[in-house]
């Protein structure tokens, strides 16, 4: 059983035109060394994914979808097919990002089907969990993130790749970062929940931290036990910021 490597995943959300995406990828290919490239993942909006997939050819950079439905094809207007994502070369897909849960009303049972479908398709799901500010104020953080993890993984196959991302909702896009102690606690709770799910493979599941990760907090966050990578929103939109976060996290501060 090997310890997971450190990864940086850039969640572009609903940003970048095809031209901007192409410019980003060509700069990233130029600046990131091959061994760095293999630890970086970009998540473009679905409409830009084709352009990104073309630009990434010949590099070790990888990409993923931000969302996918659980059916492969059919009468599901406006949805993204996991089968098409696979054919286009996606290796990852976010599941249950807090914006999907909060704005689009996605709940654990639906997310469990998405995780199962993506694994079945050979795409690594990145299941996102995280508490709101109210949950934290009322001491419900543990209950919420364990429930979301169990719920999202209820139909998952422990023998197939799966990643987890802890993103406290109050830290997303707010400039507010969880303290090292809060991150350490949450990640250790999640590792325990993963062990209940699959004692054999729990240690192989990378657990990413997300929520206002920037160059100035990357080193201290990367040094925290059970933090195996970052899911980065705002600071992943510029190549320089994205790459410097990765490089800083490769030499984490002792905490
Ligand atoms: P942020 O977003 O880095 O802009 O806070 C993180 C995310 O939503 O994945």
Boltz pocket constraint, residues with backbone or C-beta under 6 A from the ligand:
constraints:
  - pocket:
      binder: B
      contacts: [[A, 11], [A, 167], [A, 171], [A, 172], [A, 173], [A, 174], [A, 175], [A, 210], [A, 211], [A, 212], [A, 213], [A, 231], [A, 232], [A, 233], [A, 234], [A, 235]]
      max_distance: 6.0
